[in-house]
Amino acid sequence: MATLNLNAINKSFGSAKVLHDISLAIEDKEFVVFVGPSGCGKSTLLRIIAGLEESTSGSIHIGDEDVSDAAPVDRGISMVFQSYALYPHLSVYENIAFPLRVQKMPKDELEERVQRAAGILQLTEKLDLKPGQLSGGQRQRVAIGRSIVRNPKVFLFDEPLSNLDAALRGDMRVELSQLHSQLDATMVYVTHDQVEAMTMADRIVVLNGGKVEQFGSPMELYHHPATKFVAGFIGQPNMNFVPATVLETSGALTVELDGGHKMSLPVDTSGVRKGDTVEVGIRPEHVTLSDEGLDITVNVLERLGGISITYGTIGNGTRFCASLSGDAPIQQGKNMRLSVAPEDCHVFQSNGNVLRRKSAPALVA
């Protein structure tokens, strides 16, 4: 396996620039996920790494080799696409073996590689079947097996689970994580699903408008989002953003939230002045029922067993979501009060950048 380094990658389609000066250093055997909304450039970036798309400028190194101008077959990569792209008339065995037959690999070595890949992916009993006789998850495993047999330096995955139903996606997330551990491989994975990113990645690249908003571990992005965009994209349910007016900047930042509740927040106050408008980010899971605090009108209540999700409004109609215990004493159409620890809050300026917190929760690797 190998490291993967992207140096100042830019990409334009005519006058439209879709990737802006992207530089990333991906470590050997690391599982990195590119995540972001549709149109953010994540699949284009993956295709540039694969050699299926040319960058306008910049360079790509896999290991010690500059592969910027190399053909896809010479880059030491293997790509799994969103569509399974299997040959329907060939057996599972022949689908997995196909790239090795193209290379005219000796029969004994081909047999060994196919059987090894089938064993890893629990397809040994399916080798004689055709793709039409398999489930969606099994077909995706065949596509992955076709990549494994090539022994690539870097595996690339372009939204490989998006065609599967919700239950199967959950199962395949586990299988892909186990596969990464078994192969000890460098993997780059593209998805628009932040749950996939959080559960599978060693590190996550959050892309927005063709730019890297933040690159870090899942818990780093969760606890220390650098921008409002990252804060709103990472975490489920999404973070609440409550408008607030700055009352005091000496020591801690004192603000008055929409609805009148005042808070003193332990953040760096340089760059903000009394009277400024900011937004306070509060995660739904960080609030608790209280006799005082934020006054929320509950518009929708979802009882999910272990948790209850409420959707309501605060102050002048600012939407607010709370995640509480399953048996929380709350009612739809009624008001409730919620408290939140100041150290669990995030503060964002009008440009979307976060005010650095003076104290923060310890990170979990």
N, C-alpha and C positions, 0 to 999 in steps of 0.2 A: 504494500500500500504506500501512499505518498501524501505529502502536504499539497495544498492547492492555494496559490496566491494570485489574486487579481489586483492589477496595478492600474489605477486611473482609467477604468473602462468607461467609455462613452459610446452611445449609439444613437444615431439619427436616421429617420426615414424621411428623406427630403429635408424640408425645413422643420419637421417635427422632431424634437429631441426627446427620446424616451428613457435614456439612462444617463445619469449625470455623475461623472467622475467617481466611479465606485471602486474602492480599494478594500480588499478583505484578505485576511490571512487565516486559512482553515488548517488546523493541525492534522497530523497523521492520525488515522483511526477515529476521527471526530465525526459525530452526527450533527450536521448543521442544517437548519430548516430556514428557507426563505419564505416569509409570510407577508401578506398584505392584501388589500382589496383588489378586485379585478381591475386590470389596466395599470397596475403599479410598476410593471416591468420585470416581475420575478421569473416568468417563463422565458422571456426574451434573454435575460441574464443567464439562465440555465442553458439555453440553446447556444449562446455564445461560448460558454465553457465547453459544450459538447462539440463545437465546431460546425454546427448546423446553421449558424448565423454568424456573419462577420461583424466585429466591433468597428466603429468608426475610428476609434483610437484606443490606446492602452495595450497591455500585455497580460498574458496568462502563463503561469509557470506551474507545472505538475512535477513535484519533486524538484530536482535541479534543472529540469528541461523546460526551455521556452517553447510552448506549443502554440503560440499565437497564430502562426501561419500553417500549422500542421493539419492534415486531413483528419476527419473524425476517427477513422480506423487506426490512425497512428498516434492518437493521444493517450491511449491506455485507459479509456473510459468505457463505461457501459451504461446505457440509458433505458429506463423503464417508462413507457408512455402512459398517458391517461387511458387510451384505448389499448386493449390487450394485444392487438396486432398479431394474432396467432393464425397459422395456416389451418383452415378448417378441415382440409382433406388429409392432414398428417396427424399421426398419433402424438400423444404427449411426449413420448420418447424422442420422436423425430423433430418436434418443435424445439425441444431443449437442445438437441444435438445439431440443429441446423447451422448455427454460426461456426461450429467446429468442422462440419463437413465442407463448408465453404473454404475453410483454411486447409482442407485436405489433411486433417490430423490423423495419425495412425489409429487404427481401430481399437486397440487395447487402451490407449490413453483416452480416447473419446468415450469408451464404455465406462471407464473409471470416473471420469468427470461427470457424466450424466447421472450415474448411480449415486455419486456423492451429493450432487445438487438435489436429486429426488429425495434422498434420505433426509437432508436438512429441511426440506420443505414439506415433508410427509406426503410425497407423491409417488412413492415406490409402488403402491398398489394400483396406481392410476396410469402407469406408463403406456399401457396398450389401448387406452381409451382415446377418443377424439375430443377436441375442445367442446363440441356441442353436447357431450355427455357430462360435462362438468358444471359445477356451480360457478357463480361470478368470482367468489373468493379463490376457488381452485384455479380458475383461468388466470387470475392475476399472479398466483404463485408460479404457474408455468412460465409466464412472461418474466418473472424475477429469476426463475431457474435458468432461463436462456441467457440472462446477464451473468449469473454466478459462474457458469461453465467457462466463461472467457477469462476468468481470473484478472479482472481489471484493476487498475491502480485506484480508480475513483468510481463509485456508483452514483448515478444521477437518477432521481425519481421526479417525474413531472405529474403531480396530482394523481398518483396511482390508485387512490381509493375513492375518487369522486363518483365513480359509476356504481358503487356498492351501496346497499341499504344501510341504515344507521347501525343495526346490530352487527352486521358483517364488518363495517368500518372499525368498530370497537375491537373486534377479534383480530382484524388484520393489523391494527396499531400495535397490539401486543406481539403478534408474530414478527413484525418488522423490527421491533425493538430487540426481540430475542435473536433475530437473524443478525443484527448488527453486532451483538455480543459474541455470537458464534463465529462470524467471519472476521471480527476485529478489523473492520474495513472503514475506509474514509467514505462517508456518504453525504450527499447534498440532496435535499428533499424540498420540493415546492408544494405549497398548499395555501389556500385562502382560509383554512379552518384553524383558528388559534388554539382550539383544544388539541388538535393533532400536534401543533407546534410545541405546546407546553408539555405534553405527555411524552414526546419522543426525543426531543432535541437535547444535545449537550449545550449548544448555543443557538440562538435565534437571530436572524437578520430581519428586522422590520423595515419593509420598503414602502415608500409613499411617494407617488408622483415621480418615480424613477430615481429617487434618492434614498440613501440609507438613513433612516431616522435613528436607529440604535442597533447595536450588535452586542449581545451579552447572553448570559445564562437565563433560563426561564424565570428563576426567582429574582435575579437582578432586575429584569425588566418589570416584574410584578411589583417589587418593593421600591425600585428606584427608576421609574420611567423618566426619560430625559425630556419628553415633550407630552403635550396633551394628547396628541395623536396616538402615541405608544400606550399611554395610560388608558385611553378609551378602547384600544384594540386588544390589549392583553387583559385577561380576566373575564370570568363568566359568572353571573350577569355583568354587564358593562359598568364601569365606574360612573358614579353620579358627578355632575359638574354644577356646582351651586354658585351663582354670581354673588360677589361680596364687595363691600367698600372698605378700603383701608382706613382705620381709625388712628393707629399708632404704629410707629416703626422703630422706636427705641427698645432695645432688648429683643423680645419676641415680636411677631407681627400680630397686631390686634385687628380683627376684622368684624364687620357686621354682615351676616349672611342675609340673603333674600328671606324675608319672614321675620327679621328682627333679632335672631339669635346671635350673640356675640361670642367670639372665640379668640384665644391667644395661642398662636401657632409657632412652634419652634423652628423657624426657617430663617435663612439669610435674607435680611431686609435691604441689602444694597440693590439699588436699581428701582426701588418702589418708593412712592411718597404718599403722604397722607392725602386722602381723597381719591387715590387711584382705584380703578375697578379691576379686580382679579377674579379668578374662579377657584373655588376650593373643591378638590377632588376627594370623594368619599366612596370607598368600595362598599357595595351592598352587604358584604359579609362582616364588615367592621363596625356595624351599628348594633346597639342593644336597646331593648325597651326600657324606658325610664319615666320618672315622674316629671322630669324637666328636660329641656333640650330642643331639638328640632320638632316642630309641630307639622305632622304629615297627615293629609287627608287621603285615606285609602280608597282608591278607585277600583282596583282589581286585586283579588286575593287568590293565589294559586296554592292549594295544599298538596304537597308532593310526598307526603309521608314523613320522611325525616326532616324536611325543611319546608318552610312556607315562604313563598316569594310574593311580595307586595309591590304594586305599582301605584304610585300616588302623586300628589303635587304638594309643593311647599311655597309659601309666600305668594308671589304674583303669578303662580302657575308653572314654576319650574318643576319639571318632572323628576321624581325621586323613586328609586327602587331599593328595597331592603330585603335581605335574606335572613330569616329568623328561624327559630326552632319550629319543628312541625306542629307542635301543640301550642304555639304562642297565642295568648288571649287577645286576639285582634279580630275585627269584623269589617267586612267590605262596606264602604259607605260611611264608616266612622273615622274619627281622628285618633292618632296615636302620637306619643312622644318618643323620640329616639335620641340616645346619646352616642358620641363617638370620641375616642381618645384623641387629643390633639396630635400626638405623635403618629397616628395612623392617617392623618390628612396630608394631602398634597396641594400645593398652591401653584397656579399657572398664571403667568402674565398674559397680556393681550396678544403677544406674538406667539403664544403657545409653549414657550419654554418654561420649565419648572424652576421654582425657587428652591435651592438646595436646602435640605433639612439638616438641622444641627445635630439631631440624634435620629437614629433610624433602627428598625428591627434588624436583628442579625440575619444574614443571608443563609439560606439552606441550599447546599450544593445540589 
